[in-house]
Amino acid sequence: MSVTVRVPAKVNVQLGVGAARPDGFHPLATVFLAVSLFDEVTATPAAELTVTCEGPDADQVPLDRTNLAARAAEVLAARAGVEPAVHLHIAKNIPVAGGMAGGSADGAAALLACDTLWGLDTPRTELLDLCAELGSDVPFSLLGGAALGTGRGELLTPVDAGSFHWVFAVADGGLSTPAVFREFDRLTAGTTVPEPEASPALLAALASGDPDRLAPALSNGLQAASLSLRPALADTFAAGIGAGALAALVSGSGPTTAFLVRDEEGAAKVAAALEASGTCRTTRTASGPVPGATVLPA
Ligand code: C5P
């Protein structure tokens, strides 16, 4: 018997970042949107905890205990007082180290898959707490949809959202999230960084479902730091906007770039132009919001 969980990627349509807290984390006011790019994690009983991965970028995924899927199995097993005797297979489609919460998605998916496989029926609020132990973005991967994240991103309030179409330009190589936050600290040193707040204009535009309203309301406080570490992303922006995208922003800590488009036709046009431009490694089209981690029928 095995259990497979499908889990979406995310884009932050707002990412407000404050000055580092004493614990090193940065206070956030971020609006997450789950989009239709999915990983699948399959949990199967095994003699010991093992992880395998398939997909175009599988060689970049760690298969040891640093993989959030493995850590999820360990924390859930410890809480339940059982052995993490499970094989986790990750079918990876979300860009690796791209700012789309691919690793966090696998953590949330593994947690739900093991909970189901082991028949634990852990209450949802406890699963969300375990997700927050694994990482700041992991609770949202479980929840999905659209949500405001505060604290370090782990405290979630669902928000209304119409459906939007996106093109994602996947860069060559990833960016380390801590490195991007360190660059943010360096760029803002000596300035007063205001407390981050959710943007009422952004929330209203998101609820309206109107991409022309959403485009000017998108913002990412980490974008300057990502661009500072990867100046070539400016060329990717220019290629997507030149092909008719309504707006461009770095996805999370990057280096994946998100382009908002009006419809599927616009998405195909922008994706083709980005691929032809040579300014990214590959593209993916997606829409959102979509549900969070979901157990697939056996
Ligand atoms: O929570 P997570 O393990 O995903 O965070 C990875 C790293 O990103 C943290 O160790 C920290 O350096 C940085 N981070 C941050 N502020 C946040 C979230 C993450 O500084 N709100």
Residues whose N, C-alpha, C, O or C-beta is under 5 A from the ligand:
A	BS01	C5P	G24 F25 H26 L28 L134 G135 S136 D137 R152 G153 T177 P178 F181
